[in-house]
Amino acid sequence: MPSSQMMRKPQALQPGDRIAIIAPASPFARDEFDRGVAELRRLGLEPVYSDRVFARTGYLAGAAEDRARDLLDAWTDPAIAAIVAARGGYGSVQLLPFLNRRAFLERPRPSSATATTRRS
């Protein structure tokens, strides 16, 4: 990366920060999800998620429109400090037709980032 380019670095998460959990692709085992939620809470974070995260449509975690809506809702919510995928995979690409590019451009993440110059 040329030194003239800027790298965006997020601020560290703080106790009480809200972490959105989404399922953009494949479904997951509920017991693993619950253990992950418990670990986030143990770290002092507040996990939040829609009931749609538990949806199942064939080999996917629900309809693409719903999965895209959860991502956009989390992305545009100023109370959300970070977004975590419960599980990724092939189905994530199906969200693209349902995502609003403008929403991502208007609120680039990390929202509380600072720009720093990378030195080689």
GUVOLUM-412998 format. One line per field, with one value per atom (N, C-alpha, C): x, y, z. Coordinates in Angstrom, 3 decimals, padded with zeros to 6 digits, m for minus. Layout:
REM GUVOLUM-412998
c1 X,...
c2 Y,...
c3 Z,...
This chain:
REM GUVOLUM-412998
c1 000.854,000.000,000.901,000.752,001.550,001.286,002.317,002.171,001.156,000.786,m000.198,m001.625,m001.835,m003.177,m003.430,m004.685,m005.072,m005.695,m005.416,m006.013,m007.004,m008.212,m009.226,m009.112,m008.996,m008.893,m010.023,m010.754,m011.848,m011.325,m012.128,m011.822,m012.079,m011.383,m011.589,m012.998,m013.568,m014.883,m014.770,m015.826,m015.876,m016.970,m016.843,m017.925,m019.249,m020.276,m021.599,m021.884,m020.862,m021.092,m022.048,m022.926,m023.895,m023.277,m023.332,m022.788,m023.949,m024.179,m025.251,m024.751,m025.545,m025.233,m026.209,m025.656,m026.482,m026.124,m026.975,m026.720,m026.849,m025.772,m025.867,m025.882,m025.630,m025.505,m026.116,m025.279,m025.703,m026.305,m027.186,m027.697,m026.591,m026.844,m025.847,m026.519,m025.700,m026.206,m026.581,m027.773,m028.257,m027.391,m026.888,m026.072,m024.756,m024.184,m022.970,m023.266,m024.388,m024.810,m024.952,m025.649,m025.865,m024.548,m023.594,m022.282,m021.562,m021.683,m021.077,m021.690,m023.002,m023.699,m023.241,m023.140,m022.688,m021.268,m020.406,m019.024,m018.983,m019.779,m019.837,m020.296,m021.289,m021.758,m020.672,m019.947,m018.856,m017.797,m017.603,m016.638,m017.179,m018.413,m019.002,m019.726,m019.932,m020.614,m022.090,m022.892,m024.325,m024.702,m024.821,m025.220,m026.696,m026.989,m028.365,m028.559,m029.766,m030.058,m031.559,m031.931,m033.322,m033.680,m034.944,m035.396,m035.175,m035.035,m034.788,m033.457,m032.542,m031.244,m031.410,m032.547,m032.798,m033.605,m033.935,m034.726,m033.937,m034.680,m034.060,m034.847,m034.140,m034.721,m033.739,m034.008,m033.074,m031.735,m030.666,m029.323,m028.917,m029.869,m029.598,m030.296,m029.833,m030.399,m031.538,m032.527,m033.681,m033.604,m034.620,m034.703,m033.623,m033.094,m032.040,m032.482,m033.734,m034.236,m034.159,m034.506,m034.466,m033.034,m032.153,m030.756,m030.131,m030.478,m029.984,m030.549,m031.814,m032.436,m031.734,m031.388,m030.687,m029.323,m028.612,m027.315,m027.485,m028.419,m028.633,m029.100,m029.999,m030.473,m029.313,m028.451,m027.306,m026.325,m026.086,m025.117,m025.537,m026.815,m027.285,m027.692,m027.692,m028.076,m026.890,m026.969,m025.838,m025.534,m026.453,m026.221,m025.408,m025.152,m024.407,m022.925,m022.085,m020.647,m019.922,m020.477,m019.828,m020.872,m020.542,m021.417,m020.621,m021.241,m020.612,m021.540,m020.969,m021.743,m021.709,m022.889,m022.958,m022.262,m022.404,m021.735,m021.808,m020.764,m020.740,m020.917,m020.535,m020.585,m021.144,m021.345,m021.772,m023.024,m023.981,m025.241,m025.112,m023.974,m023.793,m023.909,m023.446,m023.484,m024.930,m025.869,m027.273,m027.854,m027.172,m027.650,m027.438,m026.459,m026.065,m027.215,m028.141,m029.217,m030.151,m030.114,m031.028,m030.362,m029.082,m028.369,m028.400,m028.532,m028.580,m027.181,m026.519,m025.142,m025.039,m026.016,m025.994,m025.921,m026.651,m026.629,m025.216,m024.470,m023.105,m022.170,m022.381,m021.535,m021.809,m023.067,m023.434,m022.964,m022.792,m022.356,m021.241,m020.062,m018.971,m018.607,m018.282,m017.861,m016.364,m015.683,m016.187,m016.581,m017.725,m018.290,m017.454,m016.732,m015.929,m014.444,m014.159,m012.783,m011.966,m010.692,m009.765,m008.866,m008.520,m007.633,m006.189,m005.402,m003.978,m003.205,m002.020,m001.158,m000.321,m000.287,000.519,001.951,002.880,004.290,004.943,005.712,006.396,007.794
c2 m001.174,000.000,001.239,002.118,003.347,004.173,004.874,005.642,006.769,007.131,008.198,007.729,006.409,005.890,005.883,006.085,006.112,004.777,004.341,003.128,003.541,003.003,003.295,002.247,002.714,001.808,002.114,001.093,001.326,001.553,002.243,002.365,001.008,000.739,m000.513,m000.541,m001.727,m001.871,m001.621,m001.080,m000.747,m001.556,m001.814,m002.494,m001.775,m002.550,m001.988,m001.729,m001.790,m001.585,m002.649,m002.230,m003.136,m003.752,m005.086,m005.848,m006.536,m006.184,m006.817,m008.150,m009.186,m010.499,m010.751,m011.022,m011.289,m012.662,m013.190,m014.472,m014.236,m013.784,m013.430,m014.605,m015.815,m016.937,m018.212,m019.052,m020.383,m020.369,m021.327,m021.464,m022.013,m022.037,m022.421,m023.226,m023.867,m024.630,m023.660,m023.784,m022.869,m022.909,m024.078,m024.145,m023.376,m023.413,m022.647,m021.146,m020.762,m019.364,m018.880,m019.662,m019.290,m019.166,m020.049,m019.946,m018.669,m018.315,m017.082,m015.848,m015.848,m014.734,m014.619,m015.757,m015.754,m015.207,m015.557,m015.063,m013.551,m013.051,m011.600,m010.889,m011.458,m010.873,m010.936,m012.055,m012.196,m011.118,m010.734,m009.688,m008.283,m008.206,m006.916,m006.237,m006.951,m006.385,m006.764,m006.044,m006.310,m006.826,m008.148,m008.691,m008.427,m008.026,m007.797,m008.486,m008.995,m009.685,m009.756,m009.902,m010.071,m011.552,m011.839,m013.232,m013.883,m013.064,m013.602,m014.333,m014.080,m014.752,m016.276,m016.723,m018.156,m018.780,m017.985,m018.491,m019.538,m020.417,m021.442,m021.548,m021.478,m021.706,m022.589,m023.875,m024.806,m024.773,m024.539,m024.498,m023.085,m022.166,m020.775,m020.359,m019.263,m018.719,m017.756,m018.240,m017.424,m016.840,m016.054,m015.414,m014.343,m014.200,m013.221,m011.809,m011.467,m010.120,m009.867,m010.864,m010.707,m010.621,m011.427,m011.391,m010.043,m009.510,m008.189,m007.101,m007.213,m006.220,m006.184,m007.357,m007.384,m006.699,m006.930,m006.277,m004.768,m004.308,m002.867,m002.220,m002.892,m002.341,m002.159,m003.166,m003.082,m002.005,m001.963,m001.009,000.443,000.712,002.100,002.508,001.591,001.898,002.524,003.803,004.448,003.871,003.102,002.496,001.200,000.719,m000.524,m000.197,m000.778,m000.516,m001.466,m002.665,m003.652,m004.629,m005.284,m006.292,m007.587,m008.676,m009.993,m010.933,m011.724,m012.745,m014.026,m014.579,m015.845,m016.930,m016.842,m017.760,m017.138,m017.254,m016.735,m017.858,m017.598,m018.634,m018.158,m019.124,m018.892,m018.022,m018.204,m017.469,m015.969,m015.503,m014.058,m013.273,m013.839,m013.132,m012.856,m013.648,m013.451,m012.161,m011.547,m010.303,m009.103,m009.186,m008.032,m007.323,m008.024,m007.309,m006.541,m006.863,m006.250,m005.180,m004.947,m003.951,m002.598,m001.577,m000.203,000.388,000.532,001.043,002.401,003.229,004.566,004.494,003.550,003.413,003.125,002.331,002.000,003.195,003.948,005.111,006.244,006.404,007.486,007.232,005.987,005.653,004.615,005.053,004.087,003.556,002.288,001.660,001.469,001.500,001.735,003.195,003.403,004.740,005.650,005.097,005.936,005.796,005.568,005.319,006.595,006.403,007.504,007.124,008.092,007.827,007.948,006.972,007.005,006.684,007.215,006.909,005.703,004.761,003.552,003.866,003.450,003.656,002.332,002.253,001.008,000.980
c3 000.000,000.000,000.000,m000.966,m000.979,000.276,000.745,001.986,001.852,000.619,000.440,000.703,000.736,001.001,002.496,002.854,004.260,004.652,005.846,006.382,007.462,007.369,008.377,009.476,010.697,011.830,012.800,013.199,014.148,015.550,016.329,017.748,018.390,019.469,020.193,020.765,020.804,021.422,022.919,023.477,024.895,025.574,026.867,027.584,027.345,027.076,026.817,025.348,024.495,023.061,022.536,021.631,021.008,019.763,019.691,018.579,017.870,016.615,015.842,015.302,015.499,014.941,013.808,012.618,011.446,010.892,010.038,009.367,007.867,007.206,005.799,004.832,005.319,004.390,004.948,005.494,005.937,007.335,007.600,008.961,009.874,011.138,012.127,013.232,014.024,015.165,016.290,016.806,017.837,019.093,019.489,020.696,020.507,019.305,019.033,019.059,018.499,018.517,019.960,020.776,022.181,022.937,022.649,023.300,022.857,021.590,021.104,021.741,021.867,022.516,023.973,024.649,026.042,026.157,025.211,025.233,025.011,024.078,023.874,025.151,025.800,027.069,028.139,028.197,029.171,028.947,027.704,027.365,027.645,028.118,028.466,027.326,026.237,025.071,025.106,024.341,024.283,022.900,022.751,021.453,021.173,019.936,019.503,018.162,017.934,016.690,016.496,015.246,014.862,014.977,015.196,015.194,013.835,012.781,011.436,011.354,012.284,012.268,012.375,012.922,013.098,011.950,010.943,009.814,009.033,008.371,007.532,006.237,005.126,003.807,003.059,003.037,002.409,003.111,002.340,002.906,003.343,003.394,003.730,005.021,005.583,006.818,006.486,005.776,005.428,004.034,003.699,002.383,002.235,001.032,000.772,001.142,000.861,001.198,002.694,003.499,004.961,005.473,004.916,005.334,004.983,003.808,003.404,004.305,004.667,005.551,006.903,007.448,008.735,008.633,007.534,007.345,007.238,006.418,006.260,007.559,008.272,009.550,010.521,010.613,011.522,011.058,009.753,009.206,009.453,009.324,009.418,010.828,011.771,013.145,013.881,014.248,014.915,016.297,016.863,018.178,018.086,016.882,016.687,016.497,017.350,017.291,016.344,016.145,015.279,014.764,013.674,013.075,012.969,013.415,013.370,012.618,011.706,011.004,011.829,012.111,012.840,012.040,010.734,009.833,008.440,007.699,006.345,005.340,004.115,003.110,001.789,000.916,m000.449,m000.541,000.326,000.247,000.419,000.925,001.128,m000.167,m001.271,m002.545,m002.979,m002.510,m002.870,m002.296,m001.344,m000.752,m001.675,m002.554,m003.359,m004.070,m004.729,m005.412,m004.463,m003.184,m002.224,m001.364,m001.579,m000.774,m001.457,m000.665,m001.135,m001.032,m002.146,m002.149,m001.459,m001.656,m001.058,000.474,001.071,002.529,003.032,002.295,002.696,002.501,001.431,001.168,002.145,002.534,003.443,004.866,005.219,006.578,006.508,006.065,005.973,007.352,007.413,008.667,008.619,009.674,011.010,011.192,011.832,011.942,012.825,013.767,014.650,014.321,013.044,012.623,012.598,012.734,012.549,011.371,010.597,009.457,009.912,009.531,009.856,008.597,008.500,007.369,007.723,006.820,007.030,006.633,007.461,007.165,006.897,005.830,005.471,006.026
